[in-house]
Amino acid sequence: MSKDDKKKSTHLIGVDIGGTGIKGGIVDLKKGKLVGDRVRFDTPQPAAPEPVAEIVARVVEELSARDGAPTDDAPVGVTFPGIIQHGVAHSAANVDKSWIDFEIDRFFSERLGRPVEVINDADAAGLAEARYGAGKGVDGTVLVITLGTGIGSAFVFDGRLVPNAELGHLEIDGFDAESKASAVARERDGIGWEDYSVRLQRYFSHVEFLFSPELFIVGGGISKRADEYLPRLKLRTPIIPAELKNEAGIVGAALQVAIHHKLRK
């Protein structure tokens, strides 16, 4: 195997499907970083299976033509904003509802002509963060919580993902947790950081009691302002901001497909 072939064997393509944009990159699995710039296109509207697949195919085609790209038959990892179980989508957030109960793995595999594995977007970001980012080297339970439009979550134990943990939908004080503690809830209710920290304290204390994690990692755009609220929280568990930012979903998608196909231990 040549030096270039060895390099390609540690590279996979990851694609991150969002409500407004579809982005992808070539991931170096040794480093957990992108090789070159990412590719991004707007998400088609309506975001139904066929038009979304066209954009995903364009992303993969453009990345495949680059230096350092994996072989044309290498599997591709794709994130999706919904619950994914046994290759089937069981929910759809900010995309067309025709995805619900859709055989998403098979659809993308047939469209791209290569194996494709789809993973929930929060799970992908959390897996990447636990393996390469703020949770690197931490054994036991790592919970990655994203504060955005809602509350996304990823449950990682000893580096292995426990998929589809919807911890933003825990009921706390009679309310869906994300309706009070998400970043959008803070903006909607017009509250400052101190009052928002009270809500986060209630949320994280409850999750801590349920799972006793070794580490909380907080992601989402609001993690850029972590110094406004994290120091106010009183928990047994260390709680720190995420590191991989906007690349986390792409990296996590590639990592998950590598784990599944035993391309990386």
N, C-alpha and C positions, 0 to 999 in steps of 0.2 A: 504494500500500500504506500503510495507516494505521500509526501508531506502535505500536499493540498488535499488529498483524499482523507487523510487523518483529520485534518481541520474540518472538512465538510461533515465527517461522521459525528462531530460534536455540535453541529449546527442544525437547528430545526426552525421552521417558520411557525410563528404564532400570529393569530388574527383576533382582534378584540372588537366585537360588535356592540355598538352603543346606540342609544336612541337618536343621537345627532350625527355621530361619525363612526366610520369603520376604519380601523387602523391596524397595521401589521408591521412585522419586522423579522429579520433573521436573528435568532437568539443563539448566543454562544453559551451552551449548557455548562461549561466549566466555570465561567465567570458570572453567569446570570445577567448578562448585559446584551444590548443590541449590537449587531455588527452593521455599522453604517446607520444612516437615517431611517426613520420609520416612514411608511407610506400611509396616507390618509385620504379618504374620500367621504363626502357627505353621505349619510344614510338616506336611501331613497324613501320617498313618502308616497303612498303608504309603505311601511316597512314589512312587506309580505315576503314569503319564502323566495319566489323567483327573482324579484329585483334585488333582494339582499344577496342571493347567491351569485348574481352577476357581478356585484361589487367585490365580494369575497374572492371570486375567481380572478378579477382584475388585480387585486392586491397580491395574490399568490403568484400570478403570472409576472408581474413587475419585479417582485422580489426574487423569483427563480432565475431571472436573467442577470442577476448581479454576481460579482465575484464573491466567493464564500458561501453561495447558496447551497443547500443540501441537494442531493440527487432528485431527479424529477419524480421518483416513486416513493420518496420519503414521506412519512405521515405528517399531517398538519394538525396543529391544535387550534381550536376556535372557542372563544368565549361567547356566552349568550346571556342576556338579562332575564333569566327565568330558571325555574327548577328543572334540572336534567336528571333523569333516572333511566338507566339501561338504554341510553341513546334516544330517549323520547323527551320532548319538552312538555312540561306539565303546567307551566305558567308563562306569561310574557309581559314584561314591564317596559313601557315606552316603545313597544313595537306592535305590529299587527296581531290581533288575537287569533288569527288563523294558524299561528304557530302552536297553539295549545293542543296537546295530544298528537303532535306531529313527529314523525320518525326522523329526527334532525340529523343524527349521525349518518344514517344511510343516504339521506338526501344529499348532503354535502359530499360524501364519498363518491357517489355516482356523478355528481356535477363536476368535481375536480379530477376524477379518474385516479384517485389515490386514497389511502386510508385517512379518514378524518375523525377526530374525537372531539366532541363538544363538551364544555364544562361551564358551569355557572360562573358568571363574571366575578362575583365576590369571592368565590372559592379559588378561582385562578389567581387573583391578586393576593389573597391571603397565603396561598401555597408558596408563591414567589417570595413574599415578604418573610415568611418563616424560614425558607431555605437559603435565600441570598441576602435578605435585608436586615431589618431590625431584630428579627428572631433567629438569626443564624447561630447555630450551636446550642440553642436552648432545647433541652429535653423536656418531656412531659407535655402538658396541654398549653398550647399557645392560641389565644383567641385574637383574631384580627377583626376589628370593628371599624366600618367605614361610616362616617357621618356625612350625609348628603341629602338628597331628596327624601330618602328614607334612612334606614339603618341597615347596612349590609353586614354580613358576618361570615367568617371562615373559621372552622374548628380544625386545628392541626395537632395531632398527637405523635410525638417522637418522629416528626417530619412527614407523617402520613396524613393525608386529608380525610376527614370525616365529612362527606359531602352533604350539601343542602341543609346546613344548620341555619334556620331562619330566626336568629336571635333578636332581630328588630321587631318581631311580632309577638314577643312575650307580653303578657298582660300585666301591667304594673299599676296599682291604685285604680283599677277599673278602666284603664286606657291601653290601647296598643302602644307599646313603648316608643315607636318611631314617631307617633303623632305628637309626642311631647319633647323628645330628646334629639331629634334629627337636626341637622343644620338648617333645613328649611323651616322647621317648627320655630327655631329661635328667631329667624327673620320674620316669619309670619306674625309671631306674637310680639315682636318689637322689644325683646328683652336684652339686657346687657350681659356681659360675660359672667358677672357674679351670679346673677339669677339663673343663667344657663348652667353654670357649674353645679347649682343645687339640683337641677334636673338630671345632669349627668351623674352626680353622686348617687342619686336614687337608682338610676339604671345600672351603673357599674357595680354598685354594692349588691344588687339583686343577682346579677350574672355571676359575680364572684362567689356568692353564697351557693349558687346552684352547681358550679363547675370547679371551683378552687383552682384556677389556672396558675401556671408558672409565670405567665406574662400576658399583658394586654398590649396590643399594638393598635394605635388609632390612625386610620387613614381617611381619605376623602379630602376635598379641597380645603376644608376647615382645619386640617392638620397643620397647615402653614401658620396658623395662629395658635398652635398648641400651648404656647407660653401664657396665653390669656386664661386658660381654664385647667390644664392638667395639674399645675402646681397647687390648685385649690382642692383637688380631690384627695380624700383620705381613705386609702385602701391598703390591705395587706399585700396585694399583688403589685409588682412594678407595672407602670403604665407609661408608654413612650410613643412618640410619633413614628409613623411609617417612613421608610427611606426611598423606596423605588418609584413613588409618585405615579406619573402617567404611563410608565412602561410596565407596571406590575402585571396588568392583565395579559399583555402580549407574552411576557416572560413565563407567567404561570401556565398559560395555555400550552406553550411548547414543552415546559417541564412535565406537565401531567401526561401528555401524549408520549413523552420519552419514558416515563415510569411505566405506563401501561404496555408499551411495546418493548420494555426491557432494554431500551437503548442507553439508559443511565441508571445506575444503582442509587 
